Amino acid sequence: MRTPTRPPLDGLKKRLEESRAERARTPRDGFLRETYVLPRRDARAKAKEWFDRWPKQAYWTTIESWFERPGDVIEFTIRRLPSSD
């Protein structure tokens, strides 16, 4: 009786490497972050939307960084906790 051959593990190895690389890129502080590049008016509206939806007192929502780009465009990163617990 012959022992079965092992299946190729290339796909599994690739997914494992991608997962580890993604984990290394993201900070482990528990915050969710999103970066936007919007015209100034839209950037204000997006930030207001975040603060209305996830209040600062409960989710620690904050503008983490922002830059003014040419053409009155704002690039900003906003962060919050995943839950208010």
C-alpha positions as CSV (number, residue, x, y, z in Angstrom):
1,M,0.0,0.0,0.0
2,R,1.3,3.4,-1.0
3,T,1.3,6.5,1.3
4,P,-0.4,9.5,-0.2
5,T,1.7,12.3,-1.5
6,R,1.7,15.6,0.4
7,P,-0.3,18.4,-1.2
8,P,1.6,21.4,-2.4
9,L,1.7,24.2,0.2
10,D,2.6,27.1,-2.0
11,G,-0.7,28.8,-1.7
12,L,-0.8,28.4,2.0
13,K,2.8,29.7,2.4
14,K,2.0,32.7,0.2
15,R,-1.1,33.6,2.2
16,L,0.8,33.2,5.5
17,E,3.6,35.5,4.3
18,E,1.0,38.1,3.1
19,S,-0.8,38.0,6.4
20,R,2.4,38.4,8.4
21,A,3.5,41.3,6.2
22,E,0.1,43.0,6.6
23,R,0.3,42.6,10.4
24,A,3.8,44.1,10.4
25,R,2.6,47.2,8.5
26,T,-0.3,48.0,10.8
27,P,0.1,49.3,14.3
28,R,-1.0,47.2,17.1
29,D,-2.5,49.9,19.3
30,G,-6.1,48.9,18.7
31,F,-7.2,51.9,16.7
32,L,-8.9,51.9,13.3
33,R,-7.5,54.4,10.9
34,E,-8.5,55.8,7.5
35,T,-6.7,58.3,5.3
36,Y,-8.6,60.7,3.0
37,V,-7.4,63.1,0.3
38,L,-10.3,65.5,-0.3
39,P,-11.0,69.1,-1.2
40,R,-11.1,71.3,2.0
41,R,-15.0,71.5,2.1
42,D,-15.3,67.7,1.6
43,A,-12.6,67.0,4.2
44,R,-14.5,69.1,6.8
45,A,-17.7,67.2,6.0
46,K,-15.9,63.8,6.3
47,A,-14.4,64.7,9.6
48,K,-17.7,66.0,10.9
49,E,-19.4,62.7,9.8
50,W,-16.8,60.7,11.7
51,F,-17.2,62.8,14.9
52,D,-21.0,62.6,14.6
53,R,-21.0,58.8,14.0
54,W,-18.2,57.9,16.5
55,P,-18.1,60.6,19.3
56,K,-14.7,61.5,20.6
57,Q,-15.7,60.8,24.3
58,A,-16.7,57.2,23.5
59,Y,-14.4,56.2,20.7
60,W,-11.4,58.5,21.2
61,T,-11.9,59.8,17.7
62,T,-9.2,62.2,16.6
63,I,-7.5,63.6,13.5
64,E,-4.1,61.9,13.8
65,S,-2.4,63.9,11.1
66,W,-3.2,66.3,8.3
67,F,-1.4,68.0,5.4
68,E,-2.5,70.8,3.1
69,R,-1.8,69.8,-0.5
70,P,-1.7,72.1,-3.6
71,G,-5.1,73.1,-4.9
72,D,-6.7,73.5,-1.5
73,V,-6.7,69.7,-1.0
74,I,-6.4,68.2,2.5
75,E,-4.9,64.8,3.2
76,F,-5.7,63.6,6.7
77,T,-5.7,60.4,8.8
78,I,-8.5,60.0,11.3
79,R,-8.5,57.3,13.9
80,R,-11.0,55.8,16.4
81,L,-11.4,52.8,18.7
82,P,-13.4,49.9,17.1
83,S,-16.0,50.0,19.9
84,S,-17.0,52.2,22.8
85,D,-16.6,49.5,25.4
